[in-house]
Amino acid sequence: MDNLLVKLVNYLQMTLGISVISEPWQLPVGLPFFMRNSYLFFSIKLQDTPLLLLQEKAPGSHTPLNINKNIEMMRQYWGGEVGYLGAAISPYMRKRMIELHIPFIIPNNQMYLPALGMDLQENYRKRLPKALTFTPATQAVVLYALNHAGEQPFTPSFLAKRMGYTRMTMGRAFDELQTVGIGENVTRGRERMLHLPQGKRVLWEQVEKYLVDPVVKQLYPSTISNENQGITAGISALASYSMLAAPDKPVYAFGSAQWKDAQHKFTSTTVLAYPDEQEYSCVIELWSYNPGLFAKAGLVDPFSLYLHLKDEPDERVQSALAEMMKQTLW
């Protein structure tokens, strides 16, 4: 039995507590060759409910809109529910598939079967306590320390001037770091001072669990001006940090204030919320903090880049990230 299918059966039996039967499915006559070449097909039965699942032979080769069209096609050949089966899923893919009401199961991650009234990840979220994560300002302080360790000790007034925050916001960031025991936080006279003596490798190991993906939204302009677009980010940046091939569509990052100043470069075209609807020329990432604060040679810093791409299922991306972080931390 296929390894992913074994994981699927175990996942469903463990989470739902019901008997799951996996059955072979004979590909029907007339099924288009591109479907035969693109997917593996698995037939299962959840109690009395038949379910046909499509697994990409080349993960990531189809957009959510393509998958939705292919699932609609398969309903012509299958009498029950049809959905998508994957070993992993990116945050964008998950969001888009839910918006399109595409049934999917990612073993040990999430099950979304709207026709059966199941969204298992949401149920887990209600039961589990929220994990502590840093605010964007506190994350910015940590990233500044990782990228400028030689400027220690740091003070709220120094960081406020360097990063464009208020002194009060930086003081709250110091409070947050002190709460979780990161660094040495002392007061000399009227000035607080933060010192991180262990070095960036130890600091990274201490703070990684508190840090989040800085990308809050992605946009897809259909055309772009010849002006300087922004800080190179995403896979485009990772290609510069490693041996990974650059993507066909360049990726650029902006903070909210920087994006307001840059929007005039895209006024002649539509900026799409998703890449599926029509052709696009590049990807715009909108960040929770200004990526230019830590950029070097026009590239986003490797720590922020890692936080954005660490959940990507592509093994080539994971290998390139490991290569980049090894070089960064030593």
Salt bridges, closest charged atoms under 4 A:
GLU56 OE2 - HIS62 ND1 2.92
GLU72 OE2 - ARG75 NH1 2.55
GLU81 OE1 - ARG75 NH2 2.91
GLU99 OE1 - ARG96 NH1 3.89
GLU122 OE2 - ARG125 NH1 2.57
GLU151 OE2 - HIS148 ND1 3.75
GLU151 OE1 - ARG162 NH1 3.37
ASP175 OD1 - ARG192 NH1 2.76
GLU191 OE1 - ARG167 NH2 2.91
GLU205 OE2 - ARG201 NE 3.94
ASP213 OD2 - HIS308 ND1 3.02
GLU227 OE1 - HIS264 NE2 3.55
ASP276 OD2 - ARG96 NE 3.75
GLU277 OE2 - ARG96 NH2 2.87
GLU279 OE1 - LYS249 NZ 3.35
GLU285 OE2 - HIS308 NE2 3.17
ASP314 OD2 - ARG316 NH2 2.71
